[in-house]
Amino acid sequence: LTLTARWTGTRGNAIAVSFAPGSRASTTRVTVAQAGSGRVPEVFDNIAGTGNALWVAIAAAINAGIPGQRSASDLVVAAAGAGVTAPATATVTLAGGLDGAAGVTASTLLGSDAVPRTGLYAMRGTGVSVAALCDATDTSTWAAQVAFGLFEGCYMMLQGAAGQTVSAAATAKNTAGVDTRAAKVILGDWLYWQDPTTGVLRMVSPQGVFAGRLGNLSPHLSGLNKPVYGVVATQRSMTGAPYSAAELTVLAQAGIDVIANPCPGGAYFGIRMGCNASSLASESGDNSTRMTNFLAATFNAGLGRFVGEPTSDESLRASKATLDAFLADLRGLNMIEDWAVTCGPSNNPPNRRALGYRTADAKVRYLPITRFFVTNLEGSQATTIDRAAA
């Protein structure tokens, strides 16, 4: 009997298949279990037969299930050979599963933009809003990732190597020339995460945590000060030395984010900066990147119905009304502060209309994010309190 794990990977090496006498006389029981998975073992009992017919029956039970008893195995597939010897009472553990990392390079992860697209480029045209080229720490890929993010309206998570220092991260970012709102550069302070599936404490890249947390926030919100869950520790917190004010200042000035504990809101693991990689203060927040991409994607989808229609003054007013109604809804939801839309004869002169163009100019002021809370304190035994001024 040849048994093959249904799914490839090293976890298949934890699958054990046991053979024993069945509950009824002259039958066989086969049990398939995966250590550390938390799954209930799969039991195929009372399989009858002799000689090669028994092996064929065991394979059929594993592959198709036993009517009235259980369904097919979710862990393995079986193929009966030509053997005729009855199975001995024994347990066989599968082996040979690989983690798939052999030969994988930064170029492999980046992939090809030629059809059929691979790697990062397989996400082209999918509408993904936050993406991470997982565990790709080679800065030579950053320019291509930024280009992809700008073109697709996608917020790219760029990751430093495990154990990276604050100064090394700042140098790497400057050397790579990444100064853009399209990406977030993450310090290589990797996370210790308790894997709920395997029960194993793993050291993993922060990329997935950043992408997941941002993906669960409305686009007008920043990741700054937001707690993250499932994190047991970081490489830095394991040393018992929290980030100093000087180190956080270097990260903030360099436009590099990190998962840290404590956060401004308390002693928890959370996103410490909420910044993208841009050096422009007016566009350096998570909210700037995500709101710009969100608005652009929504405008593109909502205004498509006007393509192919005659450009009359009435149609221009309808286009403006569409944008105004959407932005008014956002204002009502407290997602933007103000807006103004121009879509009329002033920015759609006859010569532009004759060429098939219709233009809408939309200005949107985002809600600013509090990054610094300054409290001015005057305190002494002689301090005068002016209640009217307070």
N, C-alpha and C positions, 0 to 999 in steps of 0.2 A: 504494500500500500504506500503510495507516494502522497505526502501531505504538504501542501503549500499554503503559506499565509495568504489570506484574501487581499491584504494590503501590504505594500512593500515598506521597508524601514526597519530600524533596529528594534522597535517594539515587538516585532514578530519573534524575536529571539527569546521573548518571555512566555511564548505559548508552549504549553505542555499537553501532550495527548496520552491518556492512560487507558490501558486495556485490562479488563477484569471480567470474571464470570458475571453473567446477567442475573437479574432477579429470578428468572425462571430457569429451570434446568436446561442444560444443553444450549444456552444462549450466551451472547457476549454483550458487555456494556463498554461503551467508549465515552470517555469524558474529556472535553476540550476546555482548558482553562488558561487564562492569561494573568500571570502574577502581577500584582500591583495596579491592576486596572479597575478594581472595584466591581467588576462584572460578575454576575452569577455564572458558575461553570455550566457549560452546555453538556447535558447528559443524554446519550442515545442508548437506550436500554432494550434488552430482550431482542437482540438481533440474532436471528436464527440462520442456520446453514452449516454446511460442511465443505471441506476442501476449498477450492477456488471460489465456489459460490458464496462462501461466508465473506471473503474479502470484497467480492462484488456487492454484497448486501451492505457491508459496512460503508463502502464508498457511496452507495445510493442513499443511505440514511444521513450521512454527513452532508451530501450535496443537495438533497431534496427534502430532508426531514422525515419524521415518522408520523403517519396519520394518527391523529388523536393523542399524540404524545408531545411532539415539539416540531418546530420549523427547521429549515436548513441552518447550518452553522454560519454565524456572522464572522467567524475568525479564520476558518481554513476551507480549502477545497481539497477533494481527495480523488485519487485515480487508482483503481485496482490493477495490480499486476497479474502475473500468471501463477503465483505461488499457491500451494495447496496445503502448507503446514498451518495448523491452527495457531492463532496468536497466543503468545505467552503473556502471563500477568506481568505487565511492565509499564513504565512511563517513558515516553520519548519527548525530548525538548527540541524544538525547531532551532535551527542555526543558520547563519549566513546572511541575515538581514543587514543591510548597509544604510548609513545615514544619508547617502546621496551627495555628500560634500566633496567627494574625490573629484579633482579636476575642475571644480567650480572656481572661477575667477571673477574679478570685478566686471570684466567684459561680458562674461556669461550672464551675470545678473542684469547688466544694462540691456543686453540683447540687441536685436536688429529691428530697424524700422521698415525693413522690406517685407512684403507679404510672402508667407505668413509671418506676422510680427511675433517677436519673442521678448521675454524679459519685461523690462519696464514698458516697452512700446506696445505690449499686448493690451495695455489699458487705454490706448489711444481711442478717443471717440466714445468712451464708456460713460462719461460724465462724472467720473470719480472726483471728489472734492479735496480729500486729504490722502496722500499716498506716501509710502515708505519703501525704499529698495532695501529690504530687510538685511541687516548685518553688513551692508556694503559701507565699509569705512575708508575706502580708497578715495582720496579727494580728487583724483583724476576723473572721476565720474560726475563730480558735482556740476560742472558746466553743462553737461548734457541733461542732467536732472532738472536744473534750473530752466533750461530751454524748453523742456517738456512741460514743466509747471506753468510757465508763462503762456505757452501756446494753448494748453488744455484748460487753463483756469483752475489749476490744481495746486494745493499747498504741499510742497515737498518737505519731508523730514530727512535732513542730512545728519549723519551720525559720525561722531569721533570714535576712535578705537578704544577698547576697554583699558582703563587705567590712565587715561589721558589727563594731564595736568591742565590747570586753568591757563597758564601762559602758553603751553603748547597748542591748546585749542585756539587761542587768539591768533597765534602765528599761522596756524594752518588755514584759518578762515581768510586772513589777509593775503596769504600766498595764493590761495585758490581764487581770489578775486571775486568772492561771493558777497555782493552788496545789493540785495534785492528783496522785495517783499514777497517774492514767489516761493521762498524757502525758509525753513527754520533750521538753524545749525544747533546741534545738541552736543553738549559736553560729553566726553567718553567716561562718564561715571555710571557704569552699568548697574543694573538692578538685580537683587536677589528676590526671586518670585516663587511662591509656593504653587507648583503645578497641581491643580485639583484633580486632574485626570490620572496622573501617575503617582502623585504623592511625593514627588521629588522636588527638592529645593534647587532651582535652576538660576544661573546667572544669565540674564538676557539683556539685549539692547533696549534702551528706553524708547526707541522709535515706536514700537507698537503701543506702548502706554500713552505716549503723546498723541498718536493718531487716533486711538480709541477715545481718549478723553475729549479731544477737540471735535471728533465726529459726533459726540453726544451733546455738544453745546450748540445753541443757536448761533448763527454766524456773526451776530452783533456782539457776542460775548468774547471776553479774553480768557485764555487758560490761566492767567495769573492768579495765584493763590487758590486755585481749585485743587481739592484733594484727589489723589489717585488711590486705587484700591488693589489689594492683593500683593502689595510691595512689602516685603519683610525688612529689607535693608538695601542700601546702596554700597558700592565699593568704598565710598568716602565715609559714610556713616558707620561702617564696620570698624573704622579706625578710631571712632569715638571723638573725632574732631570735626565739628560743624564748620560750614564755610564762614570765613571771616567777612566783615564788612568790606575790607579791601578787595578780597577775591570776588565778592558779588558785584562790586563796582566795576572791576575789570570785565566780568562777564556781561554786565549791562552795557558798558561802553562799546564792547566788541559785538554786541548783538547775538549773544549765545545764550541758549536756555539750558535748564538743568532741573532734574527732580531732586528736591532737597527736603530736609527736615531739620529745624522747624521752618514753617512758612509764616508770613505776616499774620495769618489768622490763628496760628497756634502750633502745637507740637504734633504735626502730622506730615506725611509725605505728600508733596504736592508740586505743582508747576511753579517755579520760582520767579520767572521773568515775564512770561506771556508775550515774548517779542519774536518778530521775524528777523531776517538777516539784513534788513535795510538800515542805513545810518541816518535816514531822514526821520526826525522825531514824529512828524505828522503822519507817517505811514508805517511806523515800526512795530505796531501791535498786531497780535493775532487777528483782532477784529477788523483791522484795515484790509488785510489779505483776504479774509474769508467773506467779508461784506462786499468787497469789490468783485470777487469771483461770483458770489451769489447773485448780485444785481445784474452783472453782465450775462450770466446764464439765463436768468429769468427774463430779461429784456429780449434776449435772442429768441427764447421760446414764445413769449407772449406777443411779440410784434410780427412774427412770421406770417400771420394771417393776412397782413397787409401787402405782402409781396404778390405781385400779379394783378393788383387792383389799380384802377386809375387814380392819379394823384390830383385830386381836386381839393379846394379849400375845405370842403366838408370832411373829406377823408383825412386831411391833416389835423383837423380838430378832433376827429375820432382817435387818431393815433395819440395825440396829446392827452385826451381824456383817459385812454387806457393806462398810460404811464402815471398820470396824476392819481387815478383811483388806486393803483397798486401801491404807490408811495404813500398815499394817505393812510392806507391800511397799515403799512409799516410804522408810520408815525403813531397811529392809534395803539399799536402794540408796543410802543416805546422802544422801537428798534432803530430809528433814526431821529435826528433832531429837527432837520428841516430839508426842504428840497425846492427846486424850481425847474420847470420843463419849458423849453421853447420848441415848438413844432408848428410853423405857420409860414406865411409868405416871406417873412423877414429872413429866415434861414433856408428857405426853399424857393429861390428865384426861378423864373421860367426856364433859364438856360440849364439849370441843374435838373429841373423836372424833365426837360427834353432829353436828357441823357439817361433817364431812368432811375435817378437817385431821389430818395426821400431821407431827410435828415431830422433827427430829434436830438436836441442838446439838453442833457439832464445833469443838473448839479445836485449832489446829495451830501449833506453834512452829517457825518456819523456821530453817534454819541461818544464823547471822549471817555477813556478808561482812567480811573484813578490809579496811578502808579506810585505816587508818593503822597503820604499823608503827613503834613507838617503841622505840628502843634507848638505854638509859641507860649512858653511858660514864664510867668513872672511870679515868684514866690518868696516871701519873707515875712517876718513879723510886722513889718511896717507897710506891707502892700495895701494899697487903697483899692477897694472894690467899688466900681461905679455900676450900680444896678441898671441904670437907664441905658448906658452904653452896651451892657451885656445883652 
